[in-house]
Amino acid sequence: MTGSNGTNGVKVTKPTFPAEAATKEYAASLDAQDPLRELRDQFIIPSKANLASKKLAKPGLSKESSIYFCGNSLGIQPKAVAKYMEAQLDTWSSIGVCGHFTDMEDSPLKPWQLLSEQASESMCKLVGASPEEVAAMATLTVNLHLLLASFYKPTEKRQKILMDWKAFPSDHYAIESHIAWHGLDSKENMVLIGPDEDTYEIPTEKILSIIDKHAEDAAVLLLPGIQYYTGQLFDIPRITEYAQSRGLIVGWDLAHAYGNADVKLHDWNVDFAAWCTYKYGNAGPGAMGGLFVHERHGKVDYSEGEDSPKFRHRLTGWYGGDRSVRFQMDNKFKPIPGANGYVVSNPSVIDLTTLLASLSVFDQTSMAELRQKSIKLTAYLEFLLLKDTDEKTRLFEIITPSDPNARGAQLSLLLKPGLLHKVAERLQDAGIICDKREPGVVRAAPVPLYNTFSEVYTFVETFKGALAEQ
Ligand SMILES: *Cc1c(COP(=O)(O)O)cnc(C)c1O
């Protein structure tokens, strides 16, 4: 199965809306039909009054919820976080070190030694993997470093890393420093994949042709699942298969895809992946990250004896060691088979607790259902934005692909020069939170877990109102 970024593994067609859909009433009717509408109640949405009290919105706004379209940057707090945290603090205060192994009947959380596995069991569903292929650990950039240490093995011939031309700075630094760490020239060995001049979308065919060009001298392809700036969702299965057929190892940074796109890392045969959990994942600022290592790379082979396990090279630590021997302190490393063999340190149970709270919301639905709503929500946003405007006079351009198979929740709106500041101010005044990127991009992400069609409607009214003032 290739080329399937939509729902249930088939290409989706874009939902269309009749002309009369551009009303408040129509938006409300879409909300009333939304099977996921009740999930919103499980989140604490910042109120306009709270924002105003910090000068983050106009004074005098009511206690009603703000319109939070910034889940691509930091998700809002699930109500479950407080409950889970309280349970965890209770365990720690009431039984101390015994919390490592003791089951607390009235807690939703497993003993600390089993907590990261509890996280893997839920998190794997968001990325289309088995629990053994997923580890909750560390943070995104750290995990990229650990994965590159294991998967980037430059040889005499193959030294280059193919990557996004506008990679998120942290990814750029991580790749650059790995190349240098091997004593190689980073400029020469970073191959940037970008769009054609004056365009934003990178065609899959172009990516494939760059892979062809470097079929003899590249070691790794590492791309974002969704590009943070343009919101482009890449054709992960097709690109992965193609690059592997040319001898490359393929990794994906799913920072903007986790909890947003319906990815199937196992079936798509991806070699490795990493993500943060605080964007569409809602696990809290700086929350614990996750990584994926395909089953075939996580095997531990004992055919040469109990004391000589063979496994893929990695940077190791005691928490990647099998739990049954972890406390024997005999300095014989026997990795946990799968991604958890990549864990290094004793994980923070506080971080695991907020992560598990956020996952408890995802556990009530599925990525297929979320994606189905998301496609409609974002298509509605696009429909309203473009309605009654034409390309020549429009003061903004949507630089996110218009094909729903090639984007997630976010639309990136590139404003004509000089408008960003004013428009951002109007949105802020109205209690709308979304993200601005200089020189002229507003990134708006209606999130299917907690945003509504009515909010999309109000956002577009405010946005177009601000442009009309120019
Ligand atoms: C958000 C984001 C990061 C952040 O990395 P941290 O290690 O969590 O600080 C890195 N890369 C990409 C592509 C991102 O979108």
Ligand as a Chemical Component Dictionary entry (heavy atoms), coordinates in Angstrom:
data_LIG
# 
_chem_comp.id                   LIG 
_chem_comp.type                 NON-POLYMER 
_chem_comp.pdbx_formal_charge   0 
_chem_comp.three_letter_code    LIG 
# 
loop_
_chem_comp_atom.comp_id 
_chem_comp_atom.atom_id 
_chem_comp_atom.alt_atom_id 
_chem_comp_atom.type_symbol 
_chem_comp_atom.charge 
_chem_comp_atom.model_Cartn_x 
_chem_comp_atom.model_Cartn_y 
_chem_comp_atom.model_Cartn_z 
_chem_comp_atom.pdbx_ordinal 
LIG C1 C1 C 0 8.752  21.710 17.427 1  
LIG C2 C2 C 0 9.862  21.119 16.656 2  
LIG C3 C3 C 0 11.093 20.799 17.275 3  
LIG C4 C4 C 0 11.339 21.088 18.716 4  
LIG O1 O1 O 0 12.340 20.259 19.243 5  
LIG P1 P1 P 0 12.509 20.050 20.811 6  
LIG O2 O2 O 0 13.674 19.154 20.907 7  
LIG O3 O3 O 0 11.226 19.441 21.321 8  
LIG O4 O4 O 0 12.731 21.376 21.448 9  
LIG C5 C5 C 0 12.080 20.222 16.488 10 
LIG N1 N1 N 0 11.876 19.961 15.171 11 
LIG C6 C6 C 0 10.716 20.250 14.561 12 
LIG C7 C7 C 0 10.528 19.945 13.105 13 
LIG C8 C8 C 0 9.679  20.845 15.273 14 
LIG O5 O5 O 0 8.533  21.160 14.650 15 
# 
loop_
_chem_comp_bond.comp_id 
_chem_comp_bond.atom_id_1 
_chem_comp_bond.atom_id_2 
_chem_comp_bond.value_order 
_chem_comp_bond.pdbx_ordinal 
LIG C1 C2 SING 1  
LIG C2 C3 SING 2  
LIG C2 C8 DOUB 3  
LIG C3 C4 SING 4  
LIG C3 C5 DOUB 5  
LIG C4 O1 SING 6  
LIG O1 P1 SING 7  
LIG P1 O2 DOUB 8  
LIG P1 O3 SING 9  
LIG P1 O4 SING 10 
LIG C5 N1 SING 11 
LIG N1 C6 DOUB 12 
LIG C6 C7 SING 13 
LIG C6 C8 SING 14 
LIG C8 O5 SING 15 
# 
